[in-house]
Amino acid sequence: MGNNSTSQDAGRSRGQRSFAQKFMDATGKLRMFFGPAESSSRDHEMTEENKRSLAEMQAQTEAQYETVRRPDGSTYLIPKRPDAGQ
């Protein structure tokens, strides 16, 4: 019974492929030019190392840039300390 359910689960996972997986299959020949695509799962928890790295990158970004919100709700970044010569 255990082997049977495993094969059914494998069949379901192949049948329920994401758009990105289908797209990568369809454009597989382009990998020759652009290299292999990352195919790891995106629905797992971040490791502590990745969380620290993300927090560090966000802190650097916040120190360098200011977020400006447009009236329509969209946002963009501007440098906090623009160079005087530019």
Backbone hydrogen bonds, N-H to C=O, Kabsch-Sander energy under -0.5 kcal/mol:
donor,donor_aa,acceptor,acceptor_aa,energy
5,S,1,M,-2.3
6,T,2,G,-1.7
7,S,3,N,-2.0
8,Q,4,N,-1.8
9,D,5,S,-2.5
10,A,6,T,-2.3
11,G,7,S,-1.8
12,R,8,Q,-2.1
13,S,9,D,-2.3
14,R,10,A,-1.7
15,G,11,G,-1.9
16,Q,12,R,-1.9
17,R,15,G,-0.7
22,K,18,S,-2.3
23,F,19,F,-2.9
24,M,20,A,-2.5
25,D,21,Q,-2.0
26,A,22,K,-2.4
27,T,23,F,-2.0
28,G,25,D,-1.1
30,L,27,T,-1.7
31,R,28,G,-1.3
32,M,29,K,-1.2
33,F,30,L,-1.4
34,F,30,L,-2.5
35,G,31,R,-2.2
51,K,47,T,-2.3
52,R,48,E,-2.4
53,S,49,E,-2.3
54,L,50,N,-2.6
55,A,51,K,-2.4
56,E,52,R,-2.3
57,M,53,S,-2.4
58,Q,54,L,-2.5
59,A,55,A,-2.2
60,Q,56,E,-2.2
61,T,57,M,-2.3
62,E,58,Q,-2.6
63,A,59,A,-1.8
64,Q,60,Q,-1.4
65,Y,61,T,-2.6
66,E,78,I,-3.1
68,V,66,E,-0.5
68,V,76,Y,-3.2
70,R,68,V,-0.5
70,R,74,S,-3.2
73,G,70,R,-2.0
76,Y,68,V,-2.0
78,I,66,E,-2.2
80,K,64,Q,-2.9
81,R,64,Q,-0.5
86,Q,83,D,-0.9
